[in-house]
Amino acid sequence: MKIRTGIMLVAMMAATSMTTAFAQSGADNFKAKCALCHGADGTGKAAMKVPSFKTPEAIKESDADLTAAIKNGKGTGAIKMPAYTGKLTDPQIKDAVAYIRTLQK
């Protein structure tokens, strides 16, 4: 019984460590690529007409919608989010979306 408990404890610690690593990776990518326009806390920048990730509309967007916006860019005119396909890998984009979700809480 003690062996099972030990194995479960090690597995839980490994899962927690992996989750922390993914969240950190998403946070790092967000800070490097997104925070300039979206703000460190995801509230956007009104002067740049960049919306907040905390609005009900942004919260309702699916992970697929956020992923598509990051990959393909979004918007028109002078203020346009650039596409990050080729600049960020799919796992990096997935981690960034996961980090954006933490900002919405």
C-alpha angles and dihedrals in degrees: 000000000000090000092055091049090050092049091049091049092051091047092051092049091050092049091049091049092050092048090051091050092051093047091049091050091051091047092049093050092046092051092047100042110017113027095075090070104017096043127241090274096042095248093125128224117275093198089059093041090240110151125228121255086220097069118109089245093054093045090053092055112107123238087250090056092050091046091051091049091051094046098042104026125236141237136031138247127030095332106059132148110235123234115255098198105129091016097068126030121235091256090050090051091048090051091048091052089050089051092049087055089056089054090055094062 
